[in-house]
Amino acid sequence: MVREYTLQGLCCAHCAAEIENGVKHLDGVLSSCVNLMTSTLSVEVADAHNDGITSEIEKIARKFEPDVVVIDKRLEQPGAAAEKARGHSHAGKSERARIFMIAAGAAIFLAGLIADNFFSVGEYVPLSIF
């Protein structure tokens, strides 16, 4: 039986190769393949060893890439590693960075307007600020 997993957060080719190699050596695994571009892991498993394979894959993934979350595509739910990782998100950081960039741009724009309208600094200083 072929099982597919999403390896959320995988971005290192060396770690992907190590995870693939580690999964290949699990009992009952006939073959494994990690696609770094799609962050997926395909595993061909003997039917007798199908039950506990997800937790074993999570252990191997954490060994080489601690921030990777293993998601079983068949279940469409994150595995146990995702439960631990839920407190760690980069979504807020990008939103804060976006707000900071907008605020910084607005401050520079206002500095240019003030320099242009209230000070006699010539025409090149406001231009350099913009």
N, CA, C and O atoms as CSV, one atom per row, in Angstrom:
chain,resi,resn,atom,element,x,y,z
A,1,MET,N,N,0.841,-1.168,0.000
A,1,MET,CA,C,0.000,0.000,0.000
A,1,MET,C,C,0.895,1.242,0.000
A,1,MET,O,O,1.869,1.301,0.751
A,2,VAL,N,N,0.575,2.225,-0.827
A,2,VAL,CA,C,1.332,3.474,-0.915
A,2,VAL,C,C,0.660,4.509,-0.031
A,2,VAL,O,O,-0.543,4.752,-0.134
A,3,ARG,N,N,1.458,5.113,0.840
A,3,ARG,CA,C,0.973,6.172,1.719
A,3,ARG,C,C,1.681,7.452,1.325
A,3,ARG,O,O,2.864,7.427,0.983
A,4,GLU,N,N,0.974,8.569,1.369
A,4,GLU,CA,C,1.568,9.860,1.028
A,4,GLU,C,C,1.432,10.807,2.205
A,4,GLU,O,O,0.413,10.849,2.895
A,5,TYR,N,N,2.501,11.564,2.406
A,5,TYR,CA,C,2.559,12.520,3.507
A,5,TYR,C,C,3.039,13.859,2.978
A,5,TYR,O,O,3.824,13.923,2.032
A,6,THR,N,N,2.561,14.917,3.594
A,6,THR,CA,C,3.095,16.244,3.349
A,6,THR,C,C,4.099,16.525,4.453
A,6,THR,O,O,3.803,16.327,5.632
A,7,LEU,N,N,5.278,16.982,4.080
A,7,LEU,CA,C,6.310,17.339,5.042
A,7,LEU,C,C,6.351,18.860,5.120
A,7,LEU,O,O,7.178,19.506,4.476
A,8,GLN,N,N,5.467,19.409,5.901
A,8,GLN,CA,C,5.310,20.856,5.996
A,8,GLN,C,C,6.517,21.472,6.699
A,8,GLN,O,O,6.864,21.074,7.811
A,9,GLY,N,N,7.147,22.433,6.054
A,9,GLY,CA,C,8.301,23.117,6.617
A,9,GLY,C,C,9.637,22.541,6.173
A,9,GLY,O,O,10.684,22.985,6.644
A,10,LEU,N,N,9.620,21.569,5.282
A,10,LEU,CA,C,10.868,20.969,4.793
A,10,LEU,C,C,11.452,21.863,3.706
A,10,LEU,O,O,10.797,22.134,2.700
A,11,CYS,N,N,12.704,22.327,3.914
A,11,CYS,CA,C,13.309,23.208,2.920
A,11,CYS,C,C,14.778,22.875,2.674
A,11,CYS,O,O,15.453,23.602,1.945
A,12,CYS,N,N,15.285,21.803,3.259
A,12,CYS,CA,C,16.697,21.449,3.147
A,12,CYS,C,C,16.831,20.149,2.359
A,12,CYS,O,O,16.258,19.127,2.738
A,13,ALA,N,N,17.584,20.189,1.270
A,13,ALA,CA,C,17.746,19.009,0.426
A,13,ALA,C,C,18.458,17.886,1.168
A,13,ALA,O,O,18.112,16.715,1.009
A,14,HIS,N,N,19.449,18.238,1.974
A,14,HIS,CA,C,20.176,17.215,2.734
A,14,HIS,C,C,19.240,16.525,3.730
A,14,HIS,O,O,19.257,15.301,3.861
A,15,CYS,N,N,18.431,17.309,4.424
A,15,CYS,CA,C,17.490,16.747,5.394
A,15,CYS,C,C,16.451,15.870,4.688
A,15,CYS,O,O,16.059,14.827,5.211
A,16,ALA,N,N,16.009,16.290,3.509
A,16,ALA,CA,C,15.056,15.489,2.751
A,16,ALA,C,C,15.659,14.136,2.390
A,16,ALA,O,O,14.988,13.109,2.492
A,17,ALA,N,N,16.918,14.133,1.971
A,17,ALA,CA,C,17.594,12.873,1.632
A,17,ALA,C,C,17.757,11.996,2.862
A,17,ALA,O,O,17.587,10.779,2.780
A,18,GLU,N,N,18.084,12.596,4.003
A,18,GLU,CA,C,18.236,11.826,5.239
A,18,GLU,C,C,16.905,11.228,5.687
A,18,GLU,O,O,16.857,10.080,6.127
A,19,ILE,N,N,15.825,12.003,5.578
A,19,ILE,CA,C,14.497,11.495,5.931
A,19,ILE,C,C,14.114,10.348,5.008
A,19,ILE,O,O,13.630,9.314,5.468
A,20,GLU,N,N,14.327,10.522,3.717
A,20,GLU,CA,C,14.016,9.455,2.754
A,20,GLU,C,C,14.794,8.185,3.074
A,20,GLU,O,O,14.231,7.091,3.081
A,21,ASN,N,N,16.077,8.332,3.336
A,21,ASN,CA,C,16.915,7.177,3.637
A,21,ASN,C,C,16.502,6.522,4.954
A,21,ASN,O,O,16.482,5.295,5.054
A,22,GLY,N,N,16.174,7.327,5.960
A,22,GLY,CA,C,15.744,6.786,7.243
A,22,GLY,C,C,14.440,6.028,7.145
A,22,GLY,O,O,14.281,4.975,7.762
A,23,VAL,N,N,13.499,6.557,6.369
A,23,VAL,CA,C,12.207,5.895,6.204
A,23,VAL,C,C,12.368,4.593,5.426
A,23,VAL,O,O,11.669,3.619,5.708
A,24,LYS,N,N,13.276,4.560,4.453
A,24,LYS,CA,C,13.518,3.339,3.671
A,24,LYS,C,C,13.929,2.165,4.556
A,24,LYS,O,O,13.645,1.010,4.239
A,25,HIS,N,N,14.599,2.470,5.666
A,25,HIS,CA,C,15.110,1.407,6.526
A,25,HIS,C,C,14.149,0.985,7.632
A,25,HIS,O,O,14.510,0.157,8.469
A,26,LEU,N,N,12.930,1.534,7.657
A,26,LEU,CA,C,11.938,1.103,8.632
A,26,LEU,C,C,11.412,-0.287,8.272
A,26,LEU,O,O,11.350,-0.654,7.099
A,27,ASP,N,N,11.036,-1.052,9.296
A,27,ASP,CA,C,10.450,-2.373,9.054
A,27,ASP,C,C,9.149,-2.231,8.292
A,27,ASP,O,O,8.302,-1.414,8.652
A,28,GLY,N,N,8.986,-3.006,7.259
A,28,GLY,CA,C,7.765,-3.019,6.471
A,28,GLY,C,C,7.725,-2.013,5.343
A,28,GLY,O,O,6.778,-2.015,4.557
A,29,VAL,N,N,8.736,-1.145,5.239
A,29,VAL,CA,C,8.763,-0.151,4.162
A,29,VAL,C,C,9.464,-0.768,2.960
A,29,VAL,O,O,10.618,-1.190,3.042
A,30,LEU,N,N,8.753,-0.810,1.855
A,30,LEU,CA,C,9.313,-1.368,0.624
A,30,LEU,C,C,10.091,-0.309,-0.155
A,30,LEU,O,O,11.121,-0.615,-0.758
A,31,SER,N,N,9.607,0.933,-0.146
A,31,SER,CA,C,10.313,2.033,-0.806
A,31,SER,C,C,9.813,3.353,-0.242
A,31,SER,O,O,8.716,3.438,0.311
A,32,SER,N,N,10.646,4.389,-0.395
A,32,SER,CA,C,10.229,5.733,0.015
A,32,SER,C,C,10.874,6.739,-0.926
A,32,SER,O,O,11.956,6.505,-1.465
A,33,CYS,N,N,10.191,7.861,-1.112
A,33,CYS,CA,C,10.689,8.910,-2.004
A,33,CYS,C,C,10.212,10.262,-1.478
A,33,CYS,O,O,9.018,10.470,-1.266
A,34,VAL,N,N,11.163,11.181,-1.272
A,34,VAL,CA,C,10.829,12.541,-0.856
A,34,VAL,C,C,10.987,13.456,-2.053
A,34,VAL,O,O,12.021,13.446,-2.721
A,35,ASN,N,N,9.963,14.246,-2.322
A,35,ASN,CA,C,10.015,15.261,-3.360
A,35,ASN,C,C,10.118,16.609,-2.656
A,35,ASN,O,O,9.142,17.091,-2.080
A,36,LEU,N,N,11.292,17.213,-2.702
A,36,LEU,CA,C,11.525,18.470,-2.001
A,36,LEU,C,C,10.695,19.614,-2.590
A,36,LEU,O,O,10.240,20.488,-1.852
A,37,MET,N,N,10.499,19.617,-3.886
A,37,MET,CA,C,9.743,20.706,-4.528
A,37,MET,C,C,8.292,20.759,-4.056
A,37,MET,O,O,7.730,21.842,-3.891
A,38,THR,N,N,7.685,19.593,-3.839
A,38,THR,CA,C,6.296,19.558,-3.386
A,38,THR,C,C,6.181,19.242,-1.905
A,38,THR,O,O,5.077,19.201,-1.362
A,39,SER,N,N,7.308,19.020,-1.249
A,39,SER,CA,C,7.358,18.671,0.180
A,39,SER,C,C,6.479,17.469,0.495
A,39,SER,O,O,5.713,17.475,1.458
A,40,THR,N,N,6.606,16.439,-0.334
A,40,THR,CA,C,5.821,15.236,-0.107
A,40,THR,C,C,6.730,14.032,0.076
A,40,THR,O,O,7.851,13.984,-0.432
A,41,LEU,N,N,6.214,13.068,0.811
A,41,LEU,CA,C,6.892,11.801,1.041
A,41,LEU,C,C,5.942,10.702,0.613
A,41,LEU,O,O,4.823,10.609,1.117
A,42,SER,N,N,6.385,9.867,-0.317
A,42,SER,CA,C,5.604,8.703,-0.741
A,42,SER,C,C,6.282,7.468,-0.177
A,42,SER,O,O,7.485,7.277,-0.350
A,43,VAL,N,N,5.506,6.630,0.497
A,43,VAL,CA,C,6.046,5.444,1.148
A,43,VAL,C,C,5.214,4.242,0.731
A,43,VAL,O,O,3.990,4.240,0.863
A,44,GLU,N,N,5.899,3.212,0.221
A,44,GLU,CA,C,5.216,1.955,-0.070
A,44,GLU,C,C,5.434,1.045,1.125
A,44,GLU,O,O,6.567,0.702,1.463
A,45,VAL,N,N,4.328,0.657,1.764
A,45,VAL,CA,C,4.380,-0.092,3.014
A,45,VAL,C,C,3.702,-1.447,2.836
A,45,VAL,O,O,2.657,-1.554,2.193
A,46,ALA,N,N,4.316,-2.482,3.417
A,46,ALA,CA,C,3.664,-3.791,3.449
A,46,ALA,C,C,2.424,-3.676,4.345
A,46,ALA,O,O,2.451,-2.972,5.355
A,47,ASP,N,N,1.364,-4.349,3.985
A,47,ASP,CA,C,0.094,-4.215,4.703
A,47,ASP,C,C,0.208,-4.552,6.184
A,47,ASP,O,O,-0.494,-3.953,6.998
A,48,ALA,N,N,1.062,-5.482,6.551
A,48,ALA,CA,C,1.201,-5.896,7.949
A,48,ALA,C,C,1.803,-4.797,8.822
A,48,ALA,O,O,1.589,-4.799,10.034
A,49,HIS,N,N,2.541,-3.870,8.243
A,49,HIS,CA,C,3.217,-2.824,9.000
A,49,HIS,C,C,2.576,-1.453,8.810
A,49,HIS,O,O,3.208,-0.435,9.094
A,50,ASN,N,N,1.380,-1.413,8.354
A,50,ASN,CA,C,0.725,-0.169,7.970
A,50,ASN,C,C,0.305,0.696,9.157
A,50,ASN,O,O,0.238,1.918,9.026
A,51,ASP,N,N,0.025,0.099,10.295
A,51,ASP,CA,C,-0.618,0.841,11.381
A,51,ASP,C,C,0.263,1.902,12.049
A,51,ASP,O,O,-0.152,3.057,12.146
A,52,GLY,N,N,1.443,1.551,12.503
A,52,GLY,CA,C,2.245,2.498,13.268
A,52,GLY,C,C,3.283,3.258,12.471
A,52,GLY,O,O,4.194,3.856,13.044
A,53,ILE,N,N,3.157,3.241,11.165
A,53,ILE,CA,C,4.197,3.817,10.318
A,53,ILE,C,C,4.261,5.343,10.424
A,53,ILE,O,O,5.346,5.915,10.319
A,54,THR,N,N,3.134,6.006,10.627
A,54,THR,CA,C,3.122,7.472,10.682
A,54,THR,C,C,3.941,7.987,11.858
A,54,THR,O,O,4.705,8.940,11.705
A,55,SER,N,N,3.795,7.379,13.014
A,55,SER,CA,C,4.559,7.844,14.175
A,55,SER,C,C,6.051,7.598,13.994
A,55,SER,O,O,6.870,8.387,14.464
A,56,GLU,N,N,6.410,6.512,13.317
A,56,GLU,CA,C,7.822,6.232,13.041
A,56,GLU,C,C,8.402,7.267,12.066
A,56,GLU,O,O,9.540,7.712,12.216
A,57,ILE,N,N,7.602,7.634,11.075
A,57,ILE,CA,C,8.036,8.659,10.112
A,57,ILE,C,C,8.220,9.997,10.813
A,57,ILE,O,O,9.172,10.721,10.524
A,58,GLU,N,N,7.316,10.334,11.733
A,58,GLU,CA,C,7.438,11.587,12.489
A,58,GLU,C,C,8.722,11.609,13.298
A,58,GLU,O,O,9.396,12.638,13.358
A,59,LYS,N,N,9.072,10.490,13.923
A,59,LYS,CA,C,10.310,10.421,14.715
A,59,LYS,C,C,11.533,10.661,13.833
A,59,LYS,O,O,12.448,11.392,14.211
A,60,ILE,N,N,11.538,10.042,12.661
A,60,ILE,CA,C,12.671,10.217,11.746
A,60,ILE,C,C,12.735,11.652,11.242
A,60,ILE,O,O,13.815,12.240,11.177
A,61,ALA,N,N,11.594,12.215,10.889
A,61,ALA,CA,C,11.570,13.594,10.389
A,61,ALA,C,C,12.065,14.561,11.462
A,61,ALA,O,O,12.836,15.470,11.156
A,62,ARG,N,N,11.637,14.382,12.718
A,62,ARG,CA,C,12.084,15.253,13.808
A,62,ARG,C,C,13.570,15.104,14.085
A,62,ARG,O,O,14.230,16.054,14.507
A,63,LYS,N,N,14.090,13.913,13.848
A,63,LYS,CA,C,15.520,13.682,14.083
A,63,LYS,C,C,16.371,14.552,13.167
A,63,LYS,O,O,17.381,15.109,13.597
A,64,PHE,N,N,15.963,14.670,11.908
A,64,PHE,CA,C,16.769,15.411,10.935
A,64,PHE,C,C,16.320,16.856,10.740
A,64,PHE,O,O,17.138,17.718,10.416
A,65,GLU,N,N,15.048,17.125,10.931
A,65,GLU,CA,C,14.499,18.476,10.722
A,65,GLU,C,C,13.417,18.691,11.788
A,65,GLU,O,O,12.251,18.372,11.554
A,66,PRO,N,N,13.795,19.235,12.963
A,66,PRO,CA,C,12.870,19.314,14.096
A,66,PRO,C,C,11.589,20.108,13.839
A,66,PRO,O,O,10.577,19.853,14.493
A,67,ASP,N,N,11.602,21.053,12.915
A,67,ASP,CA,C,10.420,21.883,12.682
A,67,ASP,C,C,9.468,21.332,11.628
A,67,ASP,O,O,8.437,21.946,11.355
A,68,VAL,N,N,9.791,20.188,11.032
A,68,VAL,CA,C,8.924,19.613,10.002
A,68,VAL,C,C,7.690,18.994,10.647
A,68,VAL,O,O,7.780,18.297,11.658
A,69,VAL,N,N,6.540,19.263,10.045
A,69,VAL,CA,C,5.288,18.680,10.486
A,69,VAL,C,C,4.871,17.645,9.442
A,69,VAL,O,O,4.761,17.957,8.257
A,70,VAL,N,N,4.640,16.411,9.893
A,70,VAL,CA,C,4.254,15.318,9.002
A,70,VAL,C,C,2.732,15.236,8.983
A,70,VAL,O,O,2.095,15.048,10.019
A,71,ILE,N,N,2.161,15.379,7.791
A,71,ILE,CA,C,0.709,15.334,7.636
A,71,ILE,C,C,0.361,14.181,6.708
A,71,ILE,O,O,0.821,14.130,5.568
A,72,ASP,N,N,-0.452,13.258,7.203
A,72,ASP,CA,C,-0.901,12.114,6.413
A,72,ASP,C,C,-1.965,12.598,5.435
A,72,ASP,O,O,-3.040,13.027,5.855
A,73,LYS,N,N,-1.680,12.536,4.143
A,73,LYS,CA,C,-2.626,13.041,3.136
A,73,LYS,C,C,-3.919,12.238,3.130
A,73,LYS,O,O,-4.978,12.762,2.786
A,74,ARG,N,N,-3.835,10.966,3.510
A,74,ARG,CA,C,-5.016,10.111,3.513
A,74,ARG,C,C,-6.021,10.578,4.559
A,74,ARG,O,O,-7.231,10.527,4.341
A,75,LEU,N,N,-5.513,11.026,5.677
A,75,LEU,CA,C,-6.390,11.475,6.758
A,75,LEU,C,C,-6.691,12.962,6.690
A,75,LEU,O,O,-7.656,13.438,7.287
A,76,GLU,N,N,-5.845,13.705,5.944
A,76,GLU,CA,C,-5.969,15.161,5.818
A,76,GLU,C,C,-5.926,15.837,7.180
A,76,GLU,O,O,-6.534,16.889,7.373
A,77,GLN,N,N,-5.207,15.235,8.126
A,77,GLN,CA,C,-5.033,15.833,9.438
A,77,GLN,C,C,-3.569,15.763,9.819
A,77,GLN,O,O,-2.872,14.821,9.444
A,78,PRO,N,N,-3.104,16.741,10.551
A,78,PRO,CA,C,-1.730,16.677,11.011
A,78,PRO,C,C,-1.529,15.548,11.997
A,78,PRO,O,O,-2.443,15.187,12.738
A,79,GLY,N,N,-0.329,14.993,12.002
A,79,GLY,CA,C,0.016,13.955,12.956
A,79,GLY,C,C,0.360,14.556,14.305
A,79,GLY,O,O,0.115,15.740,14.537
A,80,ALA,N,N,0.918,13.764,15.188
A,80,ALA,CA,C,1.220,14.202,16.547
A,80,ALA,C,C,2.234,15.336,16.565
A,80,ALA,O,O,2.176,16.198,17.441
A,81,ALA,N,N,3.160,15.351,15.615
A,81,ALA,CA,C,4.171,16.413,15.589
A,81,ALA,C,C,3.527,17.767,15.327
A,81,ALA,O,O,4.028,18.789,15.796
A,82,ALA,N,N,2.440,17.789,14.595
A,82,ALA,CA,C,1.772,19.056,14.299
A,82,ALA,C,C,1.123,19.639,15.548
A,82,ALA,O,O,1.058,20.858,15.703
A,83,GLU,N,N,0.643,18.780,16.435
A,83,GLU,CA,C,0.037,19.254,17.668
A,83,GLU,C,C,1.054,20.039,18.485
A,83,GLU,O,O,0.710,21.064,19.074
A,84,LYS,N,N,2.288,19.580,18.530
A,84,LYS,CA,C,3.333,20.282,19.261
A,84,LYS,C,C,3.731,21.565,18.541
A,84,LYS,O,O,4.092,22.554,19.180
A,85,ALA,N,N,3.665,21.548,17.237
A,85,ALA,CA,C,4.143,22.685,16.454
A,85,ALA,C,C,3.107,23.787,16.320
A,85,ALA,O,O,3.428,24.855,15.797
A,86,ARG,N,N,1.891,23.575,16.767
A,86,ARG,CA,C,0.856,24.595,16.575
A,86,ARG,C,C,1.159,25.890,17.298
A,86,ARG,O,O,0.711,26.955,16.874
A,87,GLY,N,N,1.907,25.816,18.373
A,87,GLY,CA,C,2.270,27.029,19.078
A,87,GLY,C,C,3.349,27.819,18.366
A,87,GLY,O,O,3.651,28.943,18.767
A,88,HIS,N,N,3.933,27.263,17.328
A,88,HIS,CA,C,5.030,27.893,16.600
A,88,HIS,C,C,4.553,28.237,15.193
A,88,HIS,O,O,4.391,27.362,14.342
A,89,SER,N,N,4.337,29.506,14.975
A,89,SER,CA,C,3.843,29.923,13.669
A,89,SER,C,C,4.595,31.161,13.207
A,89,SER,O,O,4.940,32.025,14.014
A,90,HIS,N,N,4.844,31.241,11.923
A,90,HIS,CA,C,5.501,32.406,11.351
A,90,HIS,C,C,4.500,33.365,10.731
A,90,HIS,O,O,4.886,34.395,10.179
A,91,ALA,N,N,3.216,33.036,10.817
A,91,ALA,CA,C,2.206,33.867,10.173
A,91,ALA,C,C,2.154,35.258,10.793
A,91,ALA,O,O,2.046,36.250,10.072
A,92,GLY,N,N,2.228,35.343,12.117
A,92,GLY,CA,C,2.191,36.635,12.781
A,92,GLY,C,C,3.400,37.484,12.454
A,92,GLY,O,O,3.293,38.707,12.366
A,93,LYS,N,N,4.544,36.856,12.273
A,93,LYS,CA,C,5.757,37.603,11.978
A,93,LYS,C,C,5.645,38.315,10.636
A,93,LYS,O,O,6.048,39.472,10.519
A,94,SER,N,N,5.113,37.654,9.639
A,94,SER,CA,C,5.008,38.289,8.333
A,94,SER,C,C,3.985,39.421,8.362
A,94,SER,O,O,4.156,40.423,7.668
A,95,GLU,N,N,2.940,39.276,9.145
A,95,GLU,CA,C,1.945,40.334,9.258
A,95,GLU,C,C,2.538,41.539,9.991
A,95,GLU,O,O,2.312,42.683,9.596
A,96,ARG,N,N,3.296,41.279,11.056
A,96,ARG,CA,C,3.941,42.373,11.774
A,96,ARG,C,C,4.967,43.073,10.892
A,96,ARG,O,O,5.094,44.297,10.927
A,97,ALA,N,N,5.692,42.297,10.109
A,97,ALA,CA,C,6.696,42.882,9.213
A,97,ALA,C,C,6.026,43.763,8.169
A,97,ALA,O,O,6.541,44.831,7.840
A,98,ARG,N,N,4.902,43.338,7.653
A,98,ARG,CA,C,4.170,44.117,6.654
A,98,ARG,C,C,3.689,45.438,7.251
A,98,ARG,O,O,3.801,46.487,6.616
A,99,ILE,N,N,3.158,45.388,8.463
A,99,ILE,CA,C,2.689,46.602,9.127
A,99,ILE,C,C,3.859,47.544,9.391
A,99,ILE,O,O,3.740,48.754,9.198
A,100,PHE,N,N,4.991,46.990,9.834
A,100,PHE,CA,C,6.172,47.808,10.085
A,100,PHE,C,C,6.655,48.478,8.806
A,100,PHE,O,O,7.001,49.659,8.826
A,101,MET,N,N,6.685,47.747,7.692
A,101,MET,CA,C,7.135,48.332,6.426
A,101,MET,C,C,6.207,49.445,5.968
A,101,MET,O,O,6.675,50.460,5.452
A,102,ILE,N,N,4.913,49.277,6.146
A,102,ILE,CA,C,3.963,50.321,5.760
A,102,ILE,C,C,4.161,51.553,6.633
A,102,ILE,O,O,4.154,52.680,6.138
A,103,ALA,N,N,4.338,51.335,7.937
A,103,ALA,CA,C,4.547,52.463,8.852
A,103,ALA,C,C,5.852,53.191,8.531
A,103,ALA,O,O,5.893,54.421,8.544
A,104,ALA,N,N,6.912,52.444,8.243
A,104,ALA,CA,C,8.191,53.066,7.905
A,104,ALA,C,C,8.077,53.858,6.602
A,104,ALA,O,O,8.629,54.953,6.494
A,105,GLY,N,N,7.380,53.324,5.632
A,105,GLY,CA,C,7.179,54.039,4.369
A,105,GLY,C,C,6.373,55.309,4.562
A,105,GLY,O,O,6.664,56.336,3.950
A,106,ALA,N,N,5.352,55.238,5.420
A,106,ALA,CA,C,4.540,56.427,5.689
A,106,ALA,C,C,5.367,57.495,6.398
A,106,ALA,O,O,5.220,58.683,6.114
A,107,ALA,N,N,6.242,57.074,7.327
A,107,ALA,CA,C,7.085,58.034,8.042
A,107,ALA,C,C,8.056,58.721,7.090
A,107,ALA,O,O,8.265,59.930,7.192
A,108,ILE,N,N,8.643,57.982,6.183
A,108,ILE,CA,C,9.569,58.570,5.206
A,108,ILE,C,C,8.828,59.519,4.266
A,108,ILE,O,O,9.345,60.578,3.912
A,109,PHE,N,N,7.621,59.137,3.866
A,109,PHE,CA,C,6.811,59.988,3.003
A,109,PHE,C,C,6.486,61.305,3.706
A,109,PHE,O,O,6.602,62.379,3.116
A,110,LEU,N,N,6.079,61.211,4.970
A,110,LEU,CA,C,5.763,62.428,5.719
A,110,LEU,C,C,7.002,63.297,5.913
A,110,LEU,O,O,6.908,64.523,5.847
A,111,ALA,N,N,8.156,62.686,6.149
A,111,ALA,CA,C,9.397,63.457,6.282
A,111,ALA,C,C,9.688,64.211,4.992
A,111,ALA,O,O,10.134,65.357,5.032
A,112,GLY,N,N,9.443,63.590,3.868
A,112,GLY,CA,C,9.645,64.256,2.582
A,112,GLY,C,C,8.690,65.409,2.385
A,112,GLY,O,O,9.084,66.469,1.900
A,113,LEU,N,N,7.420,65.213,2.760
A,113,LEU,CA,C,6.441,66.303,2.644
A,113,LEU,C,C,6.801,67.477,3.549
A,113,LEU,O,O,6.723,68.634,3.136
A,114,ILE,N,N,7.194,67.175,4.777
A,114,ILE,CA,C,7.581,68.235,5.717
A,114,ILE,C,C,8.808,68.983,5.202
A,114,ILE,O,O,8.849,70.213,5.234
A,115,ALA,N,N,9.794,68.249,4.734
A,115,ALA,CA,C,11.010,68.889,4.211
A,115,ALA,C,C,10.690,69.750,3.000
A,115,ALA,O,O,11.290,70.811,2.823
A,116,ASP,N,N,9.777,69.323,2.186
A,116,ASP,CA,C,9.434,70.062,0.971
A,116,ASP,C,C,8.632,71.314,1.273
A,116,ASP,O,O,8.839,72.353,0.646
A,117,ASN,N,N,7.710,71.223,2.238
A,117,ASN,CA,C,6.789,72.333,2.472
A,117,ASN,C,C,7.235,73.324,3.539
A,117,ASN,O,O,6.848,74.491,3.477
A,118,PHE,N,N,8.029,72.906,4.509
A,118,PHE,CA,C,8.323,73.786,5.634
A,118,PHE,C,C,9.775,74.254,5.701
A,118,PHE,O,O,10.078,75.199,6.430
A,119,PHE,N,N,10.648,73.637,4.984
A,119,PHE,CA,C,12.053,74.016,5.043
A,119,PHE,C,C,12.527,74.379,3.639
A,119,PHE,O,O,12.062,73.818,2.647
A,120,SER,N,N,13.443,75.308,3.575
A,120,SER,CA,C,13.997,75.649,2.269
A,120,SER,C,C,15.300,74.882,2.104
A,120,SER,O,O,16.388,75.415,2.321
A,121,VAL,N,N,15.166,73.619,1.715
A,121,VAL,CA,C,16.332,72.744,1.590
A,121,VAL,C,C,16.678,72.482,0.143
A,121,VAL,O,O,17.578,71.694,-0.147
A,122,GLY,N,N,16.001,73.109,-0.740
A,122,GLY,CA,C,16.262,72.848,-2.152
A,122,GLY,C,C,15.389,71.720,-2.650
A,122,GLY,O,O,14.667,71.089,-1.878
A,123,GLU,N,N,15.456,71.475,-3.923
A,123,GLU,CA,C,14.569,70.459,-4.492
A,123,GLU,C,C,15.144,69.041,-4.449
A,123,GLU,O,O,14.406,68.077,-4.647
A,124,TYR,N,N,16.428,68.900,-4.198
A,124,TYR,CA,C,17.036,67.582,-4.258
A,124,TYR,C,C,16.888,66.763,-2.974
A,124,TYR,O,O,16.878,65.533,-3.028
A,125,VAL,N,N,16.774,67.425,-1.824
A,125,VAL,CA,C,16.637,66.684,-0.574
A,125,VAL,C,C,15.307,65.935,-0.518
A,125,VAL,O,O,15.305,64.739,-0.229
A,126,PRO,N,N,14.173,66.593,-0.784
A,126,PRO,CA,C,12.913,65.822,-0.781
A,126,PRO,C,C,12.929,64.708,-1.841
A,126,PRO,O,O,12.386,63.624,-1.628
A,127,LEU,N,N,13.546,64.993,-2.956
A,127,LEU,CA,C,13.626,63.957,-3.985
A,127,LEU,C,C,14.421,62.749,-3.500
A,127,LEU,O,O,14.062,61.607,-3.785
A,128,SER,N,N,15.499,63.006,-2.768
A,128,SER,CA,C,16.318,61.893,-2.281
A,128,SER,C,C,15.572,61.096,-1.217
A,128,SER,O,O,15.791,59.892,-1.078
A,129,ILE,N,N,14.698,61.750,-0.472
A,129,ILE,CA,C,13.901,61.044,0.538
A,129,ILE,C,C,12.868,60.159,-0.143
A,129,ILE,O,O,12.590,59.060,0.338
A,130,PHE,N,N,12.300,60.607,-1.239
A,130,PHE,CA,C,11.304,59.802,-1.944
A,130,PHE,C,C,12.022,58.744,-2.711
A,130,PHE,O,O,11.387,57.937,-3.390
